[in-house]
Amino acid sequence: MLNTLPNLLTLSRILSMPLIIATFYMPEPAGPWTGCVLFALAGFTDWLDGKIARAWQQQSEWGRFLDPIADKVLVAGVLLMLTASGRLSASAVLPALVILCREILVSGLREHLADMRVKVPVTNLAKWKTTIQMMAIGVLLVDDVAPDFIHARGLGETMLWIAAAFTLVTGYKYLHAGIVHVNIEETRRQANPLKAVEPTEAT
């Protein structure tokens, strides 16, 4: 059901996007700090909704559908706004682009494999990638209004590069798993076009 607490938390992540975008047009220092706080809260709901869903046995198809959408809308939207507002240096646009391309790749891959009833589990490295990525974006949202000793832009962009490196590794693993199962399915179809697809799980 859509009105469960985990699903409402996921929806709040999507609805927070316009508010975070609005902070880019607020004066400093209120705008950057408000954006950082809102983004941190949205990121916290990403962990909390899954925790509650598992603890309260409230996993649902709505949750599986909305959760990856909410994550990608949040990350892609903020990265695009950081780029447009000049809070990312020219060199840091590259890791941001790598992260966005990976999200598109994995989304398409998951959608295709779902039709084949193949699950692509989230790896521990992917979880680390997400954590570092969210921290990087939060730091970059603060940017120039952070205390000088933090060097927010340098710190944020360094973490963004690290997240991009993890992105390439995890993206390759997902792509490799997807290609393996696509090849298996193609072989099955050629051998017996009428045979039903057996549910499997990618590793």
C-alpha positions in Angstrom: 0.0 0.0 0.0 1.1 3.5 -0.8 0.1 5.0 2.6 2.5 3.0 4.7 5.2 4.9 6.6 8.1 3.6 4.5 6.4 4.6 1.3 5.5 8.0 2.7 9.1 8.5 3.6 10.1 7.6 0.1 7.6 10.0 -1.3 8.9 12.8 1.0 12.3 12.3 -0.7 10.8 13.0 -4.1 8.8 16.0 -2.7 12.0 17.5 -1.1 13.6 18.0 -4.5 11.7 21.2 -5.3 12.5 22.6 -1.9 16.2 21.8 -2.3 16.2 23.5 -5.7 14.6 26.5 -4.2 17.5 26.9 -1.8 19.8 27.6 -4.7 18.0 30.9 -5.2 18.1 31.9 -1.5 20.7 34.3 -0.3 23.8 33.1 1.5 24.4 31.7 4.1 20.8 30.6 4.6 20.3 29.0 1.2 23.3 26.7 1.1 22.9 25.6 4.7 19.1 25.0 4.3 19.8 23.0 1.1 22.4 20.9 3.0 20.0 20.2 5.9 17.2 19.2 3.5 19.4 17.0 1.5 20.8 15.3 4.7 17.2 14.7 5.9 16.2 13.2 2.5 19.3 11.0 2.6 18.4 9.8 6.1 14.9 8.8 4.9 16.6 6.6 2.3 18.1 4.5 5.1 15.1 4.9 7.4 12.4 3.7 5.0 14.2 0.4 4.3 14.9 -0.1 8.0 11.2 0.4 8.9 9.9 -1.7 6.0 12.0 -4.6 7.0 11.3 -4.3 10.8 7.6 -3.8 10.3 7.2 -6.3 7.4 5.9 -3.5 5.1 7.9 -4.2 2.0 5.7 -3.6 -1.0 5.8 -3.3 -4.8 5.1 0.4 -4.4 8.3 0.7 -2.3 10.4 -1.3 -4.8 9.1 0.9 -7.5 9.4 4.3 -5.8 12.7 3.9 -3.9 15.1 3.8 -6.8 13.2 6.6 -8.5 13.4 8.8 -5.4 17.2 8.2 -5.1 17.9 9.0 -8.7 15.7 12.1 -8.8 17.4 13.4 -5.7 21.0 12.8 -6.8 20.5 13.8 -10.4 18.6 16.9 -9.6 21.1 18.2 -7.1 24.1 17.4 -9.2 22.6 19.2 -12.2 21.9 22.2 -10.0 25.4 22.2 -8.5 26.8 22.2 -12.0 24.4 25.0 -13.3 25.1 27.2 -10.3 28.9 26.9 -10.6 29.4 25.1 -7.3 31.3 22.4 -9.2 34.6 23.1 -10.9 35.0 22.1 -14.6 37.0 19.0 -13.6 34.4 17.8 -11.1 31.7 17.8 -13.8 33.3 14.5 -15.1 32.7 12.4 -11.9 29.2 13.9 -11.7 28.6 12.8 -15.3 30.0 9.3 -14.6 27.6 9.0 -11.6 24.6 10.1 -13.7 25.4 7.8 -16.6 25.8 4.9 -14.2 22.4 5.6 -12.7 20.8 5.5 -16.1 22.6 2.3 -17.0 21.6 0.5 -13.9 18.0 1.6 -14.1 17.7 0.3 -17.6 19.5 -2.9 -16.7 17.2 -3.5 -13.7 14.1 -2.8 -15.8 15.2 -5.3 -18.5 16.2 -8.0 -16.0 13.0 -7.6 -14.1 11.1 -8.7 -17.2 13.3 -11.8 -17.1 12.6 -12.2 -13.4 16.3 -11.8 -12.5 17.2 -10.0 -9.3 20.2 -7.7 -9.2 21.2 -7.4 -5.5 22.8 -4.3 -4.1 26.5 -5.0 -3.2 28.3 -3.6 -0.2 30.6 -1.6 -2.5 27.5 0.0 -4.0 26.3 1.0 -0.5 29.7 2.6 0.2 29.4 4.4 -3.1 26.0 5.8 -2.2 27.2 6.9 1.3 30.3 8.7 -0.1 28.3 10.2 -2.9 25.6 11.6 -0.5 28.3 13.0 1.8 30.0 14.7 -1.2 26.8 16.3 -2.4 26.0 17.5 1.1 29.4 19.2 1.5 29.2 20.7 -2.0 25.8 22.2 -1.2 27.4 24.2 1.6 30.4 25.3 -0.6 31.7 28.8 0.2 29.6 29.4 3.3 31.4 26.5 5.2 34.2 27.5 7.6 37.5 28.1 5.8 39.3 25.2 7.5 36.9 22.7 6.0 37.8 23.6 2.4 34.3 22.4 1.4 34.6 22.4 -2.4 37.9 20.6 -2.4 36.7 18.0 0.1 33.3 17.6 -1.7 34.9 17.2 -5.1 37.5 14.7 -3.8 34.7 12.5 -2.3 32.8 12.9 -5.6 35.8 11.5 -7.5 36.0 8.6 -5.0 32.3 7.9 -5.5 32.7 8.0 -9.3 35.5 5.4 -9.0 33.3 3.1 -7.0 30.6 3.9 -9.5 32.7 2.5 -12.4 33.5 -0.7 -10.4 29.9 -1.4 -9.4 28.5 -0.3 -12.7 30.8 -2.8 -14.5 29.7 -5.6 -12.1 26.0 -4.9 -12.7 26.6 -4.7 -16.5 28.6 -7.9 -16.5 25.9 -9.7 -14.5 23.3 -8.3 -16.9 25.1 -9.4 -20.0 25.6 -12.9 -18.6 21.8 -13.3 -17.9 20.9 -11.7 -21.2 23.1 -14.2 -23.0 21.6 -17.1 -21.1 18.1 -16.0 -21.9 19.0 -15.5 -25.6 20.4 -19.0 -25.7 17.3 -20.4 -24.1 15.0 -18.6 -26.5 17.0 -19.9 -29.5 17.0 -23.4 -28.1 13.3 -23.4 -27.2 11.3 -20.2 -28.0 8.2 -21.5 -26.1 10.1 -22.3 -22.8 9.2 -20.1 -19.9 11.9 -18.1 -18.2 13.1 -19.6 -15.0 13.5 -17.1 -12.1 17.2 -16.7 -11.2 19.3 -14.3 -9.2 22.4 -12.4 -10.3 25.4 -12.6 -8.1 
